[in-house]
Amino acid sequence: MFEKLFYFPFKVSSESLIKNMKPVKVILLATHNRDKVREISLKLNNYDITVKSLLDFPDAPEIVEDGDTLEANAVKKAEAGFKITGLPTIADDTGLEVKALIGAPGVYSSRYAGENVTYADNRRKLLHEMTNVPDNERSAVFRTVAAFKTAEYINIVEGQCEGYITREERGEGGFGYDPVFYIPDYKQTFAEMPLELKNKISHRGEAMDKIVEVIEKYFNKTSHP
Ligand code: ITT
């Protein structure tokens, strides 16, 4: 009786089922930063990849960012994320390097104004430090180092974006230093442009374009033939 109810009208071999099964592609973003999750998820939108972040793993231990370089921190976050979840993991570490401040805040961008500060505190300090810097000496570069860690390897890429530090905040979008980072080609700060455009031209966008190539190769190799 039971068998009859669940009778398949046509015969499907388990082999063909497996062959036609779409492999589930899941990656972890080793971050708690919702703004980064939004940007990177948008970037990976077209790739049929399910993106998780550490926000989905509330019991995950904190990863301390104590490296002296962006690369050291990106590697540390990617390795820790992979160890915690077993998922192929992306991590990025980003710094704003201001020429007039000899590369500061750089790797210390998140704590420029001190521990446990807000994005706004950091921007305020930056604008204050640059009060006497003339317009033609306000160049800066955003640098991102991103790492992709799997069971087999770790791949490291970089992206950067050049711009200028404004004298006051402009725009409501983006996050972090976006309202004070001006891109002359677009006559806008990152906070004034749509996220799609920031993602196309930004430091993180460039790094993610490179990481996507690595991820595609990774999933093509490990997916069903
Ligand atoms: P995770 O380490 O959890 O990924 P985080 O906020 O600490 O998140 P980073 O160390 O990579 O991120 O970045 C340091 C700071 O640089 C960050 O707190 C922001 O203030 C700033 N920042 C990073 N990416 C930015 C971007 O695209 N636009 C503006 N500011 C950014």
Residues whose N, C-alpha, C, O or C-beta is under 5 A from the ligand:
A	BS01	ITT	A30 T31 H32 N33 D92 D93 T94 S109 S110 F175 G176 Y177 D178
